[in-house]
Amino acid sequence: MKLDLRPKDVYGLLPTDILFQTSYWSQVKSRLGWKALAFDFSTPGLNGDILVLTKSFGNEFSAAYVPQGPEYAPEPDDYGLFLETLSGTMVRHLDPTPAFIRYDLPWESHYARDIARGERSGPPEARLWELRMNFGTESWNLKKAITNMTFADTYVVDLSRPEEKILQAMKPKTRYNIRLAKKRGVRVFTASVEMLPAFYDLYRKTAARNGFYLCEYEYFLALFSALGCDPDSSEVHLLFAAQEEDLLAGAIITISGRTATYLFGASSSEKRNLMGPYAVHWGGMRLARSRGCRTYDMGAVSPTEDPAHPFFGLYRFKTGFGGKIVHRTGSWDYPLDHDTYNTFRNSEVLNRDGAI
């Protein structure tokens, strides 16, 4: 496969619905210690551009990371060959040479249709998927990452319909809870960045209650401080659902192109009968529609209705909103220094939240 790759300015990245491939996201990650690079690429029948992030981990090694990219995908049978060719071409432009390149692929999973038809509950074990991904490559070098950098299975709601149609598509309980919140005086409002500490406090308590990974406060600051340096149309909104002075739930929602992404959420353990999380998502959808969005990405769910899956609780909550599950290919690694990569991979086995 022939592929041409040319460096470009990150501010010249093409408009996209993928937040993580925007110049805005390059500025967020730059504030968190990453170096942002951008490239135009072309291959017969396929062209586009790509944001690449690199980072040195002390004097030990460096890594390259492609967040939710490339956006433009080849045919599924050519996924592996394309990534092999892209990696071999890209490494010539990376200094120092990274120990590995990680791709967090937005492409449809090879197994998406099987999952949708109920023929399987998710993708196969990594070893079998690697056989399929590497078929047709020369080096058989692609490895399924230990952890997905962003969620491979997400729940997406179509916002192109009128509000009443969106509500009608929801499960009756979800629709009832949205209206109950309003009836009981819950209001949803967009807050300024000055209320970010209040959100983080709510988020920190939610993480402790549910046992999920806690992002540092500097990450949230970067989301908002990068806005002033961004020439594209990405937006970040901080929303709260509240009753009088009590904050019931909060959300950070981003907008890129015609897609709104629910990036972070939090909820109070008090007054749960007021249905704050339902209200804040409906408020997020209404905000996104007002900004011209056609899609509202609610984030992680289990790929199927599987009570044993750690995201099953999210599945039960989010599938009430009348959308569909999107099954993506997730994160894949292309090792360049195998010894260093294997050491890093072993550390990820011990820390499933990932080290990059």
C-alpha positions in Angstrom: 0.0 0.0 0.0 1.3 3.4 -1.0 0.8 6.3 1.5 2.0 9.9 1.4 2.3 11.8 4.6 3.1 15.5 5.0 3.5 17.6 8.2 1.2 20.5 8.6 0.3 23.1 11.3 -2.1 21.8 13.9 -4.3 24.9 13.3 -4.8 23.7 9.8 -6.6 20.5 10.8 -9.8 20.0 8.8 -13.2 20.5 10.4 -14.4 17.3 12.0 -17.1 15.9 14.2 -14.5 14.1 16.2 -13.5 16.3 19.1 -10.2 14.4 19.7 -8.9 15.2 16.2 -9.3 19.0 16.4 -6.8 21.8 16.9 -8.7 22.5 20.2 -7.8 19.1 21.5 -4.2 19.6 20.5 -4.2 22.6 22.8 -5.8 20.7 25.7 -3.2 18.0 25.5 -0.4 20.5 25.1 -1.3 21.9 28.5 -1.0 18.4 29.9 2.6 17.7 28.7 2.0 16.3 25.2 3.5 17.6 22.0 1.0 18.0 19.2 1.7 17.2 15.5 -0.5 17.2 12.5 -0.2 15.5 9.1 -2.0 15.3 5.8 -2.1 11.8 4.3 -3.2 10.4 1.0 -3.4 6.9 -0.4 -5.3 5.6 -3.4 -9.0 6.1 -2.7 -8.4 7.7 0.8 -7.1 11.0 2.1 -7.5 13.2 5.1 -5.4 14.5 8.0 -4.5 13.3 11.4 -3.6 14.7 14.9 -0.8 12.9 16.6 0.4 13.4 20.2 3.8 12.5 21.5 5.2 12.5 25.0 8.5 11.5 26.7 8.3 9.6 29.9 11.4 10.8 31.7 14.5 9.4 30.1 13.0 6.0 29.7 11.0 6.2 26.5 8.5 8.2 24.4 5.2 7.2 22.9 2.9 8.5 20.1 -0.8 8.5 20.5 -3.5 9.1 17.8 -6.7 10.1 19.7 -9.8 8.8 17.9 -8.0 8.8 14.6 -7.5 8.6 11.7 -11.1 9.7 11.0 -11.1 8.4 7.5 -11.1 4.6 7.4 -10.2 2.0 4.8 -12.4 -1.1 4.2 -12.4 -3.3 7.3 -10.3 -6.0 5.7 -7.6 -3.4 5.1 -7.5 -1.9 8.6 -4.3 -3.6 9.6 -2.5 -3.0 6.3 -3.4 0.7 6.4 -2.2 1.1 10.0 1.1 -0.8 9.3 1.8 1.5 6.3 0.8 4.6 8.2 3.0 3.7 11.2 6.0 3.0 9.0 5.6 6.3 7.2 4.8 8.3 10.4 7.8 7.2 12.4 10.1 9.0 9.9 8.7 12.2 11.2 8.8 11.5 14.9 11.9 12.5 16.9 12.8 10.8 19.2 11.5 7.5 17.8 8.7 6.3 20.1 8.6 2.9 21.7 5.2 2.4 20.2 2.3 4.2 18.4 -1.1 3.9 19.9 -4.2 4.3 17.7 -7.6 4.9 19.4 -9.6 4.0 16.4 -13.1 5.5 15.7 -13.7 2.9 13.0 -16.6 0.5 13.2 -15.6 -2.8 14.9 -15.1 -5.8 12.8 -17.7 -7.5 15.0 -20.3 -4.6 15.2 -22.9 -6.3 13.0 -22.5 -9.7 14.8 -23.1 -7.9 18.2 -26.1 -6.0 16.8 -27.6 -9.2 15.6 -27.2 -10.8 19.0 -24.7 -13.4 17.7 -22.0 -12.4 20.2 -21.8 -10.3 23.3 -18.7 -8.4 22.3 -15.5 -8.8 20.4 -13.4 -12.0 20.8 -10.4 -12.3 23.0 -7.4 -10.1 22.0 -5.4 -13.0 20.4 -8.2 -13.8 17.9 -8.9 -10.2 17.1 -5.2 -9.6 16.5 -5.2 -12.4 14.0 -7.9 -10.7 12.0 -6.4 -7.2 12.3 -3.0 -8.4 11.1 -4.2 -10.4 8.2 -2.6 -9.1 5.0 0.2 -7.2 6.8 3.9 -7.9 6.4 5.0 -7.7 10.0 1.9 -8.9 12.0 2.9 -6.3 14.5 -0.5 -4.8 15.6 -1.4 -5.5 19.3 -4.7 -4.9 21.0 -4.0 -2.4 23.7 -4.7 -3.5 27.3 -7.1 -0.6 27.8 -9.1 1.6 25.4 -8.1 5.2 25.7 -11.7 6.3 24.9 -14.7 4.0 25.1 -15.1 1.5 22.3 -18.9 1.0 22.9 -20.8 4.3 23.2 -24.5 5.3 23.2 -25.5 7.8 20.6 -28.8 9.7 20.3 -30.1 11.2 17.0 -30.8 14.9 17.5 -32.0 15.6 14.0 -35.6 15.0 15.0 -37.9 17.5 16.8 -37.8 17.5 20.5 -41.1 15.7 20.8 -39.9 12.9 18.5 -36.8 12.5 20.6 -38.8 12.2 23.8 -41.2 9.8 22.1 -38.3 7.5 21.2 -37.3 7.2 24.8 -38.4 4.5 27.2 -41.5 5.5 29.2 -39.5 5.5 32.5 -36.8 7.8 31.1 -39.4 10.2 29.6 -41.4 10.2 32.9 -38.2 10.9 35.0 -37.3 13.9 32.8 -40.8 15.4 33.2 -40.8 14.5 36.9 -37.6 16.5 37.5 -39.1 19.5 35.8 -42.3 19.2 37.8 -40.3 19.1 41.1 -38.5 22.3 40.3 -35.3 21.0 38.9 -33.7 23.5 36.5 -30.8 22.9 34.2 -28.4 25.8 33.5 -25.1 26.5 31.8 -22.4 27.7 34.3 -19.3 29.7 33.8 -15.8 28.2 34.5 -15.9 29.8 38.0 -18.2 26.9 39.0 -15.7 24.3 37.9 -14.5 23.7 41.5 -18.1 22.9 42.4 -18.4 20.4 39.6 -15.1 18.8 40.5 -16.2 18.4 44.1 -19.3 16.6 42.8 -17.3 14.6 40.4 -14.8 13.5 43.1 -17.6 12.3 45.3 -19.2 10.4 42.4 -15.9 8.7 41.6 -15.4 7.6 45.2 -19.0 6.3 45.4 -18.8 4.3 42.2 -15.1 3.3 42.3 -14.1 4.8 38.9 -10.8 6.4 37.9 -10.4 10.0 39.1 -9.0 12.6 36.6 -6.9 15.4 38.2 -8.3 18.9 38.4 -5.7 20.2 36.0 -7.3 18.1 33.2 -10.6 20.0 33.7 -8.8 23.3 33.8 -7.1 22.5 30.5 -10.5 21.8 28.8 -11.5 25.4 29.5 -8.2 27.3 29.2 -7.5 25.9 25.7 -10.7 27.5 24.4 -9.0 30.9 23.9 -6.3 29.4 21.7 -8.6 27.5 19.4 -9.4 28.8 16.0 -11.9 26.1 15.1 -15.5 25.8 16.3 -15.1 23.4 19.3 -17.1 24.3 22.3 -17.1 23.2 26.0 -20.2 23.7 28.2 -20.5 23.1 31.9 -24.1 22.2 32.9 -25.8 21.7 36.2 -29.1 20.3 37.3 -30.2 22.0 40.5 -33.1 22.5 42.8 -32.9 25.9 44.4 -29.3 26.0 45.7 -28.7 22.2 45.7 -26.6 20.9 42.8 -28.0 17.5 41.9 -25.9 16.6 38.8 -23.4 18.1 36.5 -21.9 17.5 33.0 -19.2 18.7 30.8 -20.4 18.6 27.2 -18.2 19.4 24.2 -19.3 20.3 20.7 -17.3 19.7 17.5 -18.9 20.0 14.2 -22.4 18.4 14.4 -21.6 16.1 17.4 -22.0 16.8 21.1 -20.0 14.6 23.4 -20.8 14.0 27.0 -17.3 14.0 28.3 -17.7 14.0 32.1 -20.6 13.7 34.5 -21.2 13.8 38.2 -24.2 13.4 40.5 -25.1 14.0 44.2 -25.9 11.1 46.5 -28.6 13.3 48.0 -32.1 14.0 46.6 -31.8 11.3 44.0 -35.6 11.1 43.8 -35.4 14.4 41.9 -33.8 12.7 38.9 -31.0 15.2 38.4 -29.0 13.0 35.9 -32.0 12.6 33.6 -32.6 16.3 33.7 -28.9 17.2 32.9 -28.8 14.9 29.9 -32.0 16.2 28.5 -30.6 19.7 29.0 -27.5 18.7 27.2 -29.4 17.4 24.3 -31.5 20.5 24.0 -28.3 22.7 24.2 -26.7 20.6 21.5 -29.7 20.9 19.2 -29.7 24.6 19.6 -26.0 24.6 18.5 -26.9 22.7 15.3 -25.7 19.2 16.5 -27.2 16.1 14.9 -25.7 13.6 17.3 -25.4 13.4 21.1 -22.7 10.9 22.2 -23.5 9.8 25.8 -20.3 7.8 26.2 -19.6 4.3 27.6 -22.1 1.5 27.8 -21.7 -2.3 27.9 -21.8 -3.6 24.3 -24.9 -5.7 25.1 -27.4 -6.2 27.9 -24.8 -8.1 30.1 -25.3 -7.8 33.9 -21.7 -9.1 34.4 -20.2 -6.2 32.4 -18.7 -3.3 34.5 -20.7 -0.8 32.4 -24.0 -2.6 32.6 -25.4 0.1 35.0 -24.6 2.7 32.4 -26.2 0.5 29.8 -29.5 0.4 31.8 -29.5 4.2 32.3 -28.4 5.4 28.9 -30.4 3.0 26.7 -33.6 4.6 28.1 -32.8 7.7 26.0 -33.8 6.2 22.7 -30.6 6.0 20.8 -28.3 3.2 19.6 -25.0 1.6 20.6 -22.0 2.3 18.3 -19.3 -0.4 18.4 -15.8 0.9 17.6 -12.5 -0.8 17.1 -10.9 0.7 20.2 -7.2 1.1 20.9 -4.4 -0.7 19.1 -0.6 -0.5 19.5 2.1 -0.7 16.9 5.3 -1.5 18.8 8.7 -0.1 17.5 10.9 -1.0 20.5 9.5 -4.3 21.6 11.4 -4.7 24.9 10.3 -1.3 26.1 6.8 -1.8 24.8 6.5 -5.1 26.6 7.6 -3.5 29.9 5.1 -0.7 29.5 2.4 -3.2 28.6 3.0 -5.2 31.8 2.6 -2.0 33.8 -0.7 -1.4 32.1 -1.8 -4.9 33.1 -1.3 -3.8 36.7 -3.0 -0.4 36.2 -6.0 -0.9 33.9 -6.6 2.9 33.9 -3.6 3.2 31.7 -0.3 5.0 32.0 -0.5 7.4 29.0 
